Amino acid sequence: MDSRPQDIPVKKLIKALLAISFGTIIEWYDFTIYTQLTGVMSKVFFPGSDPAVQALSIWGIFAVGFISRPVGALLFGHMGDTRGRGLCLLLSVILMGVPTVIIGCLPTYAQAGIASPALLATMRLIQGLAMGGEFGAAMVYLHEIALPQYKSLTGSLGYVSLGLGVVLGILVVAAVIYTVTGEAMLVWGWRVPFLLAVITLVAAIVLRYNMPESQEFIMSRDEIDEEFRRRLKQQQMKKKRVSLKTTSTDLTCDVASSEDGSMVKATVAAVAAADPEAGSGAAAAAPMKHYVPVLELFRGHWLGILVQACYEAWIGAGFYLGYSWLPSFFTKHAGIPQPLTLWMVLSGMVIFTAVVPLAGWLSDKGVGRVTATMWVTVVAGVTSIPMFLGFATKSLALCWLLQVAILVMVAYTMGVLPAICSNIYPAGVRISGFNFAYNTGIMTFGGLTPLIMTAIQTNSKSIFIGPGIWMTCMAAVTVVSCIIMLKKFPACNK
């Protein structure tokens, strides 16, 4: 059953939407400043190395943040599906924001040697755990509190916050680059964007404290309670039948050897004590005690996990291509100065942020969610190699237009993603399922894309064609998953 926003008081609903926004903003603000400062941070944490090795090293640590995301998805998914969405979202934003600030305080390689990149990787691992629970839980929460006719539009607000976080990160990085120059940037300038995260962190904690639960979650708790009472009763009846059968055998023997019947009385008392009806009330009082969402998830929803993870192949790869990998690619292979690449990403993400809610609105008006995603991805796959050949022209205008085209296509697919993927799972395992599949897909196809395409260029010397082939393959995976989704999960397309 769909929840209604009016189930939550208006003031608390507004606070909840702001809380989701601030948490998502800090999450993507951090990722943005990391990706936009890779050129500086590679020199800070890996000095003296070959530029190609530096790039591989810093993108490798970037990928580390994705390795722990599936683990975080299961941990926070369990919390969100058992203890509540609000607690999950509060703890995840704390675990995301604190390491961001700590990164700004880390010693450089010159100060601490190999311990410096090791500490950076550790912070990225912790952030990966937090992101594993943060973004998926936020998408599910937005989906659950939305009116039925605005499911896609409300769910898309999470990606609007993503866009705002990216834009904020780019503006801060640009401000630092323009005001801090030369050696000062390597010494302390790169730290400023990370330390500023403390502002949004405090705001997110205040807003996320004591968030109201969605009606769908509350109803799912009642359904799970009822299901566990039913299972408990079945187990009790089974034990009772076994106990009565065993006691009946003992009783026959005991009657034959007891003249005064005392043994019969003792045995009857034992039967009464073994009757589970006497303790059923206490057992039913805590039916949630042994509920493990991940077991329920893999027992009955493994196909949904696989389909969702593959569905995100091109979506994740396209996003990290357009907003994180292309800026350094343009600087190195198209001769575009780094400050200019920041403005290219900034303008592209402004357009991205505008297209996301438009996609959600169109979906709510009846445009098939999965069908539209499939055709957008087909276009993306067909144009991937020609797009990279366009980059080879080194034309500033063409590079910018192609980058915006990628981000627009990604924006449309992301605008409908929460409504599509939330409909794969019932409420009782929704955060666990959405989070695990989302983060597995993003880790495998999205987070590794910058590293893989950099490795392709380094090892094959195929600067333009190789990455284009990779993106075509990612599009093919998403298209196949869309076809399967239309057949196995038709509700996702409505």
C-alpha positions, 0 to 999 in steps of 0.5 A, a space after each residue: 500500500 502506498 503511503 501518503 505525505 499527509 500521514 506525516 505532519 507538514 512541518 515534519 515532512 518539510 524537515 524530512 525532505 530538507 534532511 534528505 537533501 542535506 545528507 545527500 548534498 554532503 555525500 556528493 560534495 565530498 565525492 566532487 571535491 575528491 574527483 576535482 582535486 585528483 590532480 593536486 591530491 595525486 601529487 600530495 599523496 603520491 609525489 615523485 611518481 610517473 604521472 600515469 602511476 599517480 593517476 592510477 593510484 589516486 583513482 585506485 583509492 577513489 575505487 576503494 570507496 566503492 569496495 566497501 559499499 555493498 557491505 555498508 548496504 547490508 549493514 545499514 539495510 538491516 538497520 533500516 528494515 528493522 530499526 527504522 529509516 530515520 536511524 539508518 539515515 542519521 548514522 550514515 550521514 555521520 559516518 559519511 561526514 566525519 571522515 570527509 573532515 578528517 581527510 582535510 587533516 591528513 598528513 601528506 606523503 612528505 610528512 608521514 610516508 606510506 602511512 599518508 595514502 594508507 590513511 586516505 584509503 582507510 577514510 575512503 573505505 569508511 565513507 564507502 560503508 556510509 554511502 552504502 547505506 546513505 543514498 539508497 536509504 534516502 531514495 527509498 524514504 523519498 519513494 515511501 513518503 510520496 503520493 502515488 501520483 508523484 512517486 517518480 518526481 519525489 524520488 528524483 529529489 534525491 538526485 536533485 540534491 546529488 546535483 546540488 552537492 556536485 555544483 557546490 563542490 565544484 564552486 568551492 574547488 573553483 574558488 580555492 583554485 582561483 584564490 590559492 596558487 602555486 605551492 600553497 595549493 599543495 601545502 594547505 589549499 587542497 584541505 579547505 574544501 574537505 574542512 568546509 564539509 563540517 558545515 553541511 554535516 552539522 546541518 544534516 545531523 540536526 535535521 535528521 535527528 528524530 525523523 518521522 517514519 514512513 507509513 509503508 515501513 510501519 505497515 511492513 513491521 505489522 505484516 512481518 510481526 504477523 508472519 513471524 507469529 504464524 511461523 512461531 505458531 507452526 513451530 510450536 504445534 510441531 513441537 507439541 505433536 512431537 512432545 505428545 507422541 513421545 510422552 504417550 509412549 512413555 505413559 504407556 510404559 509408566 502405567 504398566 509399572 505404577 499401581 497408584 497412578 502417581 507416575 501418570 500424574 507426573 507425566 500428565 504434568 510434564 505434558 502440560 508443562 511442555 504445552 507451548 500455549 502457555 508461553 505463546 504470549 511471551 514468545 509473540 511479544 517479541 516476534 521481530 527478535 530473529 528477523 534478518 532482512 538479508 536472509 529474506 532478501 536472498 531467499 526470495 529476491 535474488 533475481 531482483 538484485 541481479 537485474 537492478 545491479 545490471 540495470 545500473 551499468 551504463 547509468 553508473 558508468 555514464 555518470 562517473 564518466 561525465 562528471 568525474 573522469 572527463 575533466 582530467 581527460 580533457 586537461 590531459 588529452 584535449 589541452 583544456 585548462 583545469 579551471 575551464 574544465 571545472 566550469 564545463 562540469 559545473 554548467 553540465 551539472 546545472 543542466 543535469 539537476 534541471 533534467 532530473 525532476 523533469 524526467 520524474 514528472 514525465 514518468 508520473 504523467 505516464 511515460 514508461 519508466 523502464 521503456 524510456 530508460 532502455 531507449 535512452 541507453 540504446 542511443 548512448 551505446 550507439 553514440 559512445 565511440 563517435 562521442 570519443 572520436 569527437 573528443 579527439 578533435 580537441 574542440 572546446 565547444 564540441 567537448 562541452 556539448 558532448 559532455 552535456 549530452 552524456 549528463 542529460 541522458 544520465 539525468 533522465 535515467 536517474 530521474 526515474 531510477 528510485 521509482 523503478 528499483 523501489 518497486 522491485 522489493 516489498 517494504 520489509 526488505 526494500 532498503 536492504 535490497 535497493 541498497 545492496 543492488 544499487 551499490 553492487 552495480 555502482 561499485 562494479 560498473 560506475 566506481 571502477 569505470 574511471 580506473 578501468 578506462 585509465 588502465 585501458 588508455 595506459 596499457 593499450 595506448 587506445 586513448 579514444 576508441 578503448 574508452 568508447 568500447 567500454 561505454 558501449 559494453 556498459 550500455 548493452 548490459 543495461 539494455 538487456 537488464 531493461 528487457 528482463 525487467 519488463 518481463 519479470 517486474 512489469 510494475 517497475 514500468 508503471 
